[in-house]
Amino acid sequence: MFEGIITPIVTPFHRDAQESINYEATKQLIDHLIEHGVKGIFILGSNGEFHVIDEEEKVAFAKRVIEIVNKRVPVFVGTGCCSTRETIRLSKKMEELGADALSVITPYFLKPTNANLYAHYKAVAESVNLPIVLYNIPKATGCPLDPELVNELADIENIKAIKDSSGEEERIQAYAKIAKEKDFKLLIGSDSKISYAYELGASGAVAGTSNVITDTLVALDRALRNKEQESAEKLQKDIDVLRGVLKLGTVPSAMKRAVELAGIAEVGPARMPVEELSKEDDEKIIEMLRYYGLAK
C-alpha cells in the first residue's frame, strides 16, 4: 500500500458561482493517473484544498472517488482537522465509506506540545481500524512532528507511515531511521527530494507533480528501484521544470491550470480567495508543458 507514486490529486471544481465539485473531471483525472501507473490516489490533501472544503463536501467527494477508483489502487483520505473531535468524526466517516488509509495532518494554527500531539494521534488511531499516515508539512501548519514523537507514535498499532513534506534532509534522515527500525514507512512529500529519500529507504512518494507529469514520476520511481542512477538523476532534475512554474500563483492554482492546459481534465480553478492565473502565466505554463511533450 505504501509504495510507488501516490498522487495527491487536485480537487476539480466547476467555474460556477458555488465553485462546486466537478465529478466528471474527477473521473477523467483519476482514470488518467491510474492508466499511467500511479500506485495510489490521495484525496483532500494540501493540493486538494481540504482547507476550503466543508465536511459534507469531503464525505460526498470521498464516496465518489472510492467508487471511481473501484479498488484499482488504494485510496488515501486526508481527515486531519484542528480539533481531535472533528478529526475522529471525519475519520470514522471515511472508514465507513471504504477508504484504504487515512492521512492525518497535524493541527494547524495551534502550537500543541508533543504530549498534546501524542494524545491527539493516539485518540484518532484508536477510533478507527484503518492504517494512518502522519502528515508533516510545517511550512503550512507551523506544527512540525519531532522525530522523537514520531518514534513513539510508530509504536501505535495502526499508525503505519509518515508523509514528510518538510524538505529538511536531517528530518528525512531521522524519519528514515525510524522506518528501518520499526513496522513503519516513510513516504516523501517533497518532490525535489524523492531520489534523496529513496536512497535512505523511503518506500514511495506522495508527489503533487504527478498530477501533471505522471509519466516522469512513475519513470523516476522505476529507475530508482532498478538502481538506474543516470536515468534517475535526469528524471529527478526534469521535475524542476514543472516546479519552476508552480510559483506563478498560490497553491494549487498553477498546478490545476497545468492539468487543464495539458488536456488531462478540466479541473477548474482553485477556490477563492485564490484567484486564477493570467493569460501571460498560461503562456509560461504552456511553454513548460512543451518541455514534457504535453502541450495541447
N, C-alpha and C positions, 0 to 999 in steps of 0.2 A: 504493500500500500504506500509506503513512504519512499518510493524510488522514481527516478527519472524526472522528466519535466512535467511539473504540475502547473497549470495555467490559472492564475488568479484573474478570472475574467472581469472585464468591464461590464457594468450593468447597462444594457441597452435601454434608452429612453426615446419616446416619440418627441418630435418637435411640436408639441401641443401646449396649451396653457397649463395643463396639470403636470407636464413632464412625466407622463405615465410610462410604465414599463412596456417595452416593445418585445413581446414574446416571440414573434416571428423572427426578428433579428437575433434573439437569444438562441433559437434553434439553429439558425444559419451559422452563428459563431461557434457554438458547441460542436456541431457536426463537422465543421471545417477543422477545428482543433483536433478532434479525435481521429479523423481521417488522416491527419498529418502526423500522428504518432505521439501526442501527449499522453501521459500516464495518469493524469488526474485533472479534475475540474474543481477549482477552489472559488467559492462564491462569497460575496459580502465581506471582502477584504477592503484594504485602503483603495486599490484600483477600482473596486466595485462600489465605492461611495457608500459604504454601510452607514456612515455618519449622517447621511441626509435621507435615509430610507427608514420609514416608520415600521413598527413591529408587524403590523398587519401585512404590509407590502413584503417584508422579509419572508414571512411564512408562505405567502402566496407564490413568491418568486422561487423559493427553495423547493416547494412542491412541484412546480412546473419543471425546474431544472432536473430534479431527480427523475421525473417521468421521461424527459428528453434523453438524458444520459442512458437510462434503462440498463444499468449495471455494466455498461461497456467499460467504464473506468470508475474508480472511486470518486465520490463527491465529498469534498471538504466544505463545511459551512462555518462561516465566522459568526460567533454568538457572543463575543465579548462586549460588555457594557460597563458603565461606570459603577453600577451597583451590583453586588453579588446576587441579590434577589432577582433583578432583571436578567442577569446572565443565566441563572439557573432556569428561570421560566422559559427563556428563549431556547436554551439548550435542550430542555425536555421536549419542547415542540418539534425541534429539528430531529431529535431521535425518533419521535413518533412518525415523522414523515418518511423516514428511511435513509437519513444521511449516513454516510460511512464513517465519518470522523468530524470532530469539531475543532475549530481553531479559536482560541480564546486570547484576545489581545489584552494587554494589561489595562487596568482602569486608566483613563486619561483625564487631564485637568487636575486630578488629585495628586498628592505626593505621599502615597502609602508607604509604610515601613515594610521591611522584609517579612516581619511577623504578620502584618496585615495581608500581604500578598500570599503568603503561605496559606493562611486561613481561607482566603478567597478561593484560590485554586483547589484546595482540598475539598471545600464545600461543593464547588461545581463538579469536581470529579466524582464525588460520592453521590451526586444527584442523577447521574446517567451511567450507562454501561458502555458507551462508545469510547474509542480512543480519543484522547485530547492532545492537540498540538498547542504548546505555548507559543505566543507570538510576541517577539521582541522588536519594537520599532521605536526606539526612544526619541528620535528626531521628531516624530509626530505626536507621541504621548507624553514625553517628558518623564517617563517612568521606565527606566531600564531594569532588566532582570539580571541581577547579580549572579555570576556563576555559582557562588556558594548556595544561593537559594535554589537555583535550577538543579543542583546536585541533590538537594533534599527533595524537591518536587519529583525528580525522576524515580524516587522510591515508591511513589504512589502508583498503585497497580495500573490504572488506565491512563496515566499521563505518559505518553509514548514518544513524544518528539518535541522539538523546538524549531520554529521558523525564525531565523535571525536576519533582520533587515538593518542591522546597525552599521554594517560596512567596516566594523572595527576588527582588525586582524587579531589582536590579543584576545578579544571576546570570542571570536570564532574558534581560536585555538582552545580556549577553555571549555567551550561547549563540545568541541570535538573530543576532548579528553573524557568528558562525562559519557559521551556516546560510546566510546570504546570500552568503557569500564562497566556499563550498565545496559539493560534492555531498553535502549533509548536511541532515537535517531536525530541526526542534525540535518535540517533542510535549510539550504541557503536562500535567503530572500533578497540579497543584493546581487543584481545581475552581473555587475563588474567583478564579483568575487567568486564566480562559480568554479572556475578552474582551481583557484586557491583552496576553496572549501573542499572540493573533491579530493585534492591531494591529502587533506587532513582526515578524510574518511566520511565526508558528507554523503548521504545516500541519494539525495535528489535536490532539485531546485524549484522553488516556487517563483517562477520567472515571469514578471509582468510583461517583458518584451516579447514573450511567446504569443501574446495576443496578436501580434503583427508578423514577426519574423519567426514563425513556428518552425520552419524547416531548419533555420540556423541553430536554434536552441536544441532541437532534437538531434541534429548532427553533432553539436558540441557534446552533449551527454554521451552519445555513442563513441565519439573519438576519445573522450576521457576514460570511458570504461575499457576501451580497447588499447589504451596506452599509446595512442597515435598522437604524439606530442606536437609535431609540426602542424598537423591539421587542427588540433585543439587550440593552439596558440593563435592561428589565423581566425578561427571561428569566434574565439573569445574577443579578439580585437574588433571583429566585424560588428559586434553588438554595439560598440561605441558610436557607430554612425546613427543608429536609431536613438540612442541615449542622448545624443547631442541636440536633437530637435525636441525632446521631451521638456526641455527648459523653456520652450516658447510660451507655455501657458501653465496655469495652475493645474496640478494633478486632479483628474486624469484627462484633461481636455485635449492635449496633443496626442495622447495615446488613442483616444477614441476617434479623433479625426483621422489618424493614420489607418486605423482599421477600416474606416469608411472609404478613404481615398485608395486603399489597396483593393477595394471591391470585395472585401470579406463579408461584411454585413453592415447594414445601416443602423449603427449603434447609437446614433444621435449625439447630442451634446451632453456635457456634464451638467448636473443640476446647479441652479443658482444657489449661492452667489457667484459660482464660477461661470464665466462667460465664454462664448465661442471665440475661436481664433479669427484672425483677419485673413483676407484674400492673400496678402503678402506671406503670411505664415503658411497658408495652404501650399503656396509655390515651393516653400522650403521643405515641406513635408513630401511633396511630390518628387522633388529632387532627391531626397533621402530614399524614397521608395525605388527610384530608378537604380540606385546602387545595388539593391537586392533583386532587381528584375520584377518588382511588384507594382509598378506604376500602371494605372489603367488609363 
